[in-house]
């Protein structure tokens, strides 16, 4: 079976779907495409992001969802204006907005959804 032509579905857990729906819809601006007692799904530029109900979330110490953005400073400012706080990590050289520059030149910033899932913004390098 070849999956190169199959649409991708991304998953993230939530202990409170109403709270997650408010965050992903109102703060991140994603359009709801499904809402049930089991999950809330959003359209993220053609990729379905399914926030699935769980009784207890197990913390993942890594990014679970991320977005490429054309201008990371603009995206950070827009999300910060909606109450999003950006993460800082010990040992990483991050600028005043929390942006780290990778060896490839990509600029990356991290934040969390209401369940503590780590999300990211990436502006591609040169």
LUMSEDREN-985531 format. One record per residue: residue number from 1; residue in one letter; x, y negated, z of N, C-alpha, C in turn. Coordinates in pm, whole numbers, always signed. Last residue first. Example, Ala and Ser with C-alpha at 12.3 -4.5 7.8 and 13.67 -1.06 7.14 Angstrom:
2
    n  res  n.east  n.north    n.up  ca.east  ca.north   ca.up  c.east  c.north    c.up
    2    S   +1285     +225    +708    +1367      +106    +714   +1290       -3    +787
    1    A   +1319     +569    +780    +1230      +450    +780   +1320     +330    +780
//
This chain:
126
    n  res  n.east  n.north    n.up  ca.east  ca.north   ca.up  c.east  c.north    c.up
  126    X   +1701    -3006    +462    +1732     -3052    +327   +1759    -2940    +232
  125    X   +1441    -2838    +647    +1568     -2908    +629   +1589    -2948    +485
  124    X   +1093    -2886    +732    +1202     -2817    +663   +1326    -2904    +651
  123    X    +965    -2913   +1042     +989     -2992    +922   +1110    -2930    +855
  122    X    +738    -2737   +1236     +867     -2733   +1170    +866    -2825   +1049
  121    X    +592    -2680   +1549     +590     -2761   +1427    +729    -2752   +1368
  120    X    +442    -2408   +1736     +552     -2493   +1691    +514    -2575   +1568
  119    X    +334    -2266   +2050     +308     -2304   +1911    +421    -2396   +1867
  118    X    +290    -2026   +2295     +383     -2124   +2240    +356    -2140   +2089
  117    X     +17    -2005   +2509      +79     -1951   +2388    +167    -2060   +2328
  116    X    -121    -2109   +2723      +24     -2098   +2735     +91    -2030   +2618
  115    X    -384    -2155   +2683     -349     -2028   +2744    -199    -2010   +2761
  114    X    -395    -2401   +2547     -442     -2395   +2686    -411    -2263   +2758
  113    X     -75    -2396   +2371     -220     -2406   +2374    -266    -2390   +2519
  112    X    +226    -2592   +2374     +147     -2475   +2413      -2    -2502   +2399
  111    X    +504    -2665   +2154     +401     -2704   +2249    +319    -2581   +2281
  110    X    +812    -2764   +1997     +722     -2663   +2052    +623    -2724   +2149
  109    X    +974    -2849   +1691     +925     -2889   +1823    +821    -2787   +1866
  108    X   +1245    -2877   +1462    +1141     -2796   +1523   +1104    -2851   +1660
  107    X   +1385    -2921   +1147    +1357     -2987   +1275   +1233    -2920   +1334
  106    X   +1648    -2774    +958    +1505     -2781    +993   +1492    -2845   +1130
  105    X   +1916    -2739    +927    +1865     -2875    +910   +1717    -2888    +939
  104    X   +2018    -2498    +991    +1977     -2516    +851   +1931    -2659    +822
  103    X   +2055    -2516   +1268    +2173     -2521   +1180   +2138    -2542   +1032
  102    X   +1784    -2734   +1379    +1847     -2603   +1360   +1970    -2617   +1272
  101    X   +1715    -2973   +1614    +1755     -2953   +1475   +1833    -2823   +1464
  100    X   +1427    -3025   +1813    +1559     -2963   +1801   +1590    -2947   +1654
   99    X   +1233    -3270   +1972    +1268     -3203   +1846   +1411    -3151   +1853
   98    X   +1137    -3425   +2174    +1145     -3282   +2198   +1182    -3203   +2075
   97    X   +1156    -3691   +2136    +1023     -3633   +2111   +1021    -3483   +2142
   96    X   +1427    -3740   +2180    +1329     -3799   +2273   +1188    -3745   +2254
   95    X   +1573    -3417   +2085    +1566     -3563   +2089   +1454    -3610   +2182
   94    X   +1756    -3147   +2232    +1632     -3199   +2175   +1631    -3351   +2185
   93    X   +1956    -2901   +2255    +1976     -3044   +2230   +1854    -3097   +2156
   92    X   +1903    -2670   +2511    +1876     -2708   +2371   +1890    -2858   +2359
   91    X   +1934    -2622   +2779    +2039     -2576   +2688   +2016    -2609   +2542
   90    X   +1593    -2592   +2852    +1729     -2606   +2902   +1827    -2550   +2800
   89    X   +1346    -2742   +2655    +1412     -2618   +2695   +1555    -2647   +2738
   88    X   +1028    -2887   +2652    +1173     -2908   +2657   +1234    -2781   +2712
   87    X    +726    -2922   +2463     +815     -2850   +2554    +959    -2895   +2541
   86    X    +487    -3184   +2458     +586     -3102   +2389    +687    -3047   +2487
   85    X    +141    -3210   +2506     +275     -3232   +2561    +371    -3136   +2493
   84    X    -141    -3364   +2368      -49     -3250   +2361     +87    -3292   +2417
   83    X    -323    -3574   +2354     -295     -3513   +2483    -200    -3395   +2482
   82    X    -345    -3704   +2122     -460     -3620   +2158    -433    -3540   +2285
   81    X    -102    -3818   +2092     -214     -3909   +2113    -341    -3834   +2152
   80    X     +41    -3589   +2028      +62     -3650   +2161     -52    -3746   +2193
   79    X     -41    -3556   +1763      -82     -3459   +1865     -65    -3515   +2006
   78    X     +78    -3783   +1646      -66     -3761   +1634    -115    -3664   +1740
   77    X    +350    -3745   +1709     +280     -3863   +1758    +128    -3844   +1754
   76    X    +398    -3507   +1567     +413     -3512   +1713    +335    -3630   +1770
   75    X    +357    -3594   +1304     +273     -3487   +1360    +279    -3487   +1512
   74    X    +559    -3789   +1278     +417     -3827   +1264    +326    -3722   +1327
   73    X    +784    -3623   +1312     +760     -3735   +1404    +614    -3779   +1398
   72    X    +768    -3447   +1095     +749     -3395   +1230    +722    -3507   +1330
   71    X    +625    -3441    +800     +694     -3540    +884    +668    -3504   +1030
   70    X    +511    -3209    +692     +600     -3290    +609    +681    -3392    +690
   69    X    +523    -2895    +867     +467     -3029    +854    +564    -3114    +771
   68    X    +432    -2565    +921     +524     -2654    +850    +454    -2788    +836
   67    X    +345    -2424   +1235     +303     -2495   +1115    +420    -2571   +1055
   66    X    +298    -2117   +1419     +371     -2239   +1384    +322    -2296   +1253
   65    X    +256    -1895   +1694     +199     -1960   +1574    +279    -2086   +1546
   64    X    +428    -1802   +1891     +331     -1709   +1833    +265    -1763   +1707
   63    X    +758    -1818   +2012     +652     -1884   +1935    +559    -1780   +1875
   62    X    +816    -1649   +2326     +854     -1693   +2192    +734    -1758   +2125
   61    X    +745    -1488   +2543     +850     -1589   +2558    +903    -1639   +2423
   60    X    +412    -1441   +2617     +513     -1412   +2515    +619    -1522   +2524
   59    X    +224    -1318   +2885     +305     -1428   +2832    +408    -1377   +2731
   58    X     -79    -1175   +2840      +59     -1143   +2874    +146    -1249   +2806
   57    X    -393    -1262   +2971     -292     -1285   +2869    -155    -1245   +2923
   56    X    -673    -1075   +3039     -550     -1131   +3096    -448    -1143   +2984
   55    X    -889    -1029   +2872     -911     -1050   +3015    -792    -1117   +3079
   54    X    -930    -1204   +2563     -861     -1104   +2644    -892    -1132   +2791
   53    X   -1048    -1294   +2246    -1074     -1289   +2390    -997    -1174   +2454
   52    X    -843    -1443   +1999     -914     -1325   +2047    -928    -1326   +2199
   51    X    -839    -1643   +1736     -813     -1650   +1879    -904    -1546   +1943
   50    X    -710    -1624   +1427     -814     -1563   +1510    -769    -1565   +1655
   49    X    -670    -1799   +1146     -613     -1788   +1280    -726    -1741   +1371
   48    X    -624    -1742    +808     -719     -1732    +919    -640    -1714   +1048
   47    X    -498    -1972    +581     -468     -1859    +669    -569    -1858    +782
   46    X    -585    -2204    +460     -596     -2079    +387    -558    -1955    +466
   45    X    -530    -2393    +663     -481     -2412    +525    -476    -2279    +450
   44    X    -662    -2223    +876     -540     -2303    +886    -477    -2307    +747
   43    X    -973    -2176   +1002     -900     -2182    +875    -782    -2276    +895
   42    X   -1034    -1965   +1287    -1016     -2096   +1225    -949    -2080   +1090
   41    X   -1242    -1785   +1512    -1147     -1788   +1401   -1150    -1924   +1334
   40    X   -1276    -1651   +1823    -1305     -1770   +1745   -1199    -1774   +1636
   39    X   -1415    -1348   +1961    -1308     -1429   +1903   -1365    -1555   +1840
   38    X   -1626    -1231   +2099    -1499     -1160   +2091   -1384    -1247   +2044
   37    X   -1853    -1373   +2070    -1809     -1351   +2208   -1674    -1280   +2213
   36    X   -1769    -1585   +1791    -1845     -1479   +1855   -1797    -1465   +1998
   35    X   -1732    -1762   +1506    -1739     -1780   +1651   -1828    -1671   +1708
   34    X   -1553    -1871   +1223    -1623     -1761   +1291   -1622    -1790   +1440
   33    X   -1437    -2096   +1139    -1500     -2015   +1035   -1574    -1895   +1094
   32    X   -1354    -2427   +1224    -1405     -2299   +1271   -1472    -2226   +1155
   31    X   -1064    -2598   +1121    -1207     -2575   +1097   -1246    -2435   +1144
   30    X    -841    -2784   +1333     -870     -2670   +1247   -1021    -2648   +1238
   29    X    -741    -2986   +1499     -816     -3022   +1379    -846    -2907   +1285
   28    X    -619    -2978   +1745     -538     -2945   +1627    -609    -2974   +1495
   27    X    -839    -3077   +1901     -704     -3131   +1915    -620    -3104   +1790
   26    X   -1074    -2943   +1812    -1074     -3087   +1838    -934    -3148   +1845
   25    X    -994    -2670   +1752    -1083     -2748   +1666   -1064    -2898   +1687
   24    X    -819    -2587   +1953     -783     -2563   +1813    -868    -2646   +1716
   23    X    -961    -2680   +2189     -822     -2717   +2158    -792    -2703   +2009
   22    X   -1217    -2563   +2171    -1202     -2709   +2183   -1061    -2753   +2145
   21    X   -1145    -2291   +2166    -1212     -2352   +2052   -1197    -2504   +2056
   20    X   -1034    -2264   +2422     -949     -2249   +2305   -1013    -2311   +2181
   19    X   -1265    -2297   +2575    -1151     -2389   +2594   -1060    -2383   +2473
   18    X   -1411    -2078   +2482    -1465     -2213   +2468   -1354    -2316   +2480
   17    X   -1248    -1855   +2553    -1268     -1891   +2412   -1324    -2031   +2393
   16    X   -1020    -1781   +2767    -1136     -1870   +2769   -1160    -1922   +2627
   15    X    -798    -1636   +2730     -884     -1593   +2841   -1010    -1678   +2850
   14    X    -667    -1537   +2418     -724     -1642   +2501    -809    -1580   +2612
   13    X    -400    -1468   +2179     -495     -1432   +2284    -548    -1553   +2359
   12    X    -389    -1481   +1824     -338     -1531   +1951    -443    -1499   +2057
   11    X    -307    -1387   +1489     -381     -1365   +1612    -310    -1431   +1730
   10    X    -365    -1437   +1140     -278     -1456   +1256    -364    -1444   +1381
    9    X    -392    -1270    +843     -469     -1314    +960    -370    -1323   +1075
    8    X    -332    -1315    +494     -281     -1293    +629    -381    -1343    +733
    7    X    -457    -1151    +202     -455     -1267    +292    -408    -1228    +433
    6    X    -248     -967     -18     -354      -965     +83    -345    -1087    +174
    5    X     -39     -944    -189     -155     -1019    -235    -268    -1027    -135
    4    X    +145     -788     -49     +185      -920     -98     +68    -1005    -146
    3    X    +109     -532     +46      +31      -640    +108     +64     -778     +53
    2    X     +61     -214     -87     +137      -338     -97     +51     -452     -44
    1    X     +85     +118      +0       +0        +0      +0     +89     -124      +0
//
